[in-house]
Amino acid sequence: MPLQNLVEYFNDRFGQEHRSSFRPFLLEHETISTLFGQIKIGSVFSPIRRTLKPDEIIGHAGKLKVSTHDVQYLYSDEIENLLSNRPHPDSDFDRLSRTTHMLNYLPLAHLQGALFLEVDPRHILGIKQDHGAYFEEVINQCGLETKNIVIIMAVSSPYARHYPELITGLNNYRHRGYQIALKFDYVAQEGLSFDLITQLSPNYVSLSARPFDQLRDDTLPEKLRRLTAQVTLTGGQSILQQIDQKKSASLASNADFDLVQGRYYEPASA
């Protein structure tokens, strides 16, 4: 289906769901952007590469590009409908941003790589069942398959007591064919992190390299090797992301990360 037709389809769908004439999806110069209040959402895709073969790309991580935009005029009854039909603003934002990434990813989909999309833990906890059902309809409408979508959840200590519900939600995504990834900013408590990896057996586990750029710790490669070994043991692949410097690229190799991502590998920073 042509991109313009997809934009019209999702605008019509949004209007029907919210009983509004508001049309959030825009097509400009063959690129999709989406309006959310005064925010204009776009997409940036960062390649995920094999550590030992950086020229080989296995997928792309979708990131938000945000700018401001004039608010569309709404009649008072439309505002009431939007509010009454919106269970939580974060849910709409999450869905709109993922749909935006999916539409913008279509020109890259022929590469057969995976699209990595982050889902807010609050969104997972806010849906009691059928996680991924709504987005599965979006994927099918775009002519793609759930197996090419990686659902990423950031792991943080405030959500520790909700891990059972989050694991259930992520497994619901998995049952619909999605791949699953856990994202750690750092691994402060190896025991808890490893337990979560063991319980979920995610397809991918990612870690940011930025905290390590200024860190002086000769034992760091060994600590990270324990993490990558645990990921391998549970059948997944490890990713070191946000690699900006050669030091972090070397760390990825020394610590046996399967995959890498970051500005260091992009042509402009080569």
Salt bridges, closest charged atoms under 4 A:
GLU8 OE1 - ARG23 NH2 2.71
ASP12 OD1 - ARG23 NH1 3.07
GLU17 OE2 - ARG13 NE 3.28
GLU28 OE1 - LYS40 NZ 3.01
GLU56 OE2 - ARG50 NE 2.91
ASP90 OD2 - HIS88 ND1 3.59
ASP90 OD2 - ARG122 NH1 3.36
ASP92 OD2 - HIS18 NE2 3.10
ASP92 OD2 - ARG86 NE 2.80
ASP94 OD2 - ARG98 NH2 2.74
ASP94 OD2 - HIS123 NE2 3.81
GLU118 OE1 - LYS183 NZ 2.84
ASP120 OD2 - ARG122 NH2 2.79
ASP130 OD1 - ARG176 NH2 3.56
GLU136 OE1 - ARG176 NH1 2.70
GLU137 OE1 - ARG13 NH2 3.00
GLU190 OE2 - ARG226 NH2 3.12
ASP217 OD2 - LYS223 NZ 3.20
GLU222 OE1 - ARG225 NH2 3.31
ASP244 OD2 - ARG210 NE 2.99
ASP244 OD1 - ARG263 NE 3.20
GLU266 OE2 - ARG49 NH2 3.44
